[in-house]
Amino acid sequence: MKHGKKYLEAAKLIDKSQQYEAAEAISLVKKSATAKFDETVEVHIRTGCDGRHADQQIRGAVVLPNGTGKEVKVLVFAKGTKLDEAQAAGADHVGGEELIPKIQNDGWLDFDVVVATPDMMGVVGRLGKVLGPKGLMPNPKAGTVTMDVAKAIADIKAGKIEYRLDKANIIHVPVGKASFSEEQLTQNFNALMDAIVKARPSSVKGQFLKSITLATTMGPGVKVAANKY
């Protein structure tokens, strides 16, 4: 893959063979964000889990103290009074059965997170093939299947993010924007790492966190010392 001049200049700041302390890594990542837009700062965590085993799956959510810097659109599946509750709590879209064809047939996906009350999961389940591959399926572990829709919406709007293993047993999550201060990014990063360390499955033997890399959307990766966690 060919990289542009800005990327190559930014890459010179980083020693590929070194594992940095989190604060120093964040400082380097900010310096290497040279795109014309406000890049997202992402964390990529390679774990020692084997996701093929159900007891080694990691999935959960954490509220980042400073949010993600992204305007998040929330769709809520509910009925009765819960529809009004969701609307009052600031959901961007609310509905039930009538949304199924819109998503299934018209390809409507103008939302970032889906919340559903437990009594609507039979309906939402029919969208599994559409929402599942996009990581949008509501899940009790992530707090997106709940009767307390108001709290779920408030948390998501405040900067709640989901983390889960991909097929290669890596967790990819945003922790803010390049325009955030180093302090804000460090607080978000620490909140995420605390949650991941607590989520360690008891059946994982050996090293749990194999590598941690911080990077912006367009910038080079910076390795964080994983042995600190």
Secondary structure, DSSP 8 states (H G I E B T S, - for coil): ----HHHHHHHTTS-TT--B-HHHHHHHHHHT--SSS--EEEEEEEES--TTSGGG--EEEEE-TT--SS---EEEE--THHHHHHHHTT-SEEESTTHHHHHHTT-----SEEEE-GGGHHHHGGGHHHHTTTT-S--GGGT-B-S-HHHHHHHHHHTEEEEEB-TTSEEEEEEEETTS-HHHHHHHHHHHHHHHHHT--TT--S-SEEEEEEEESSS--EEE-GGG-
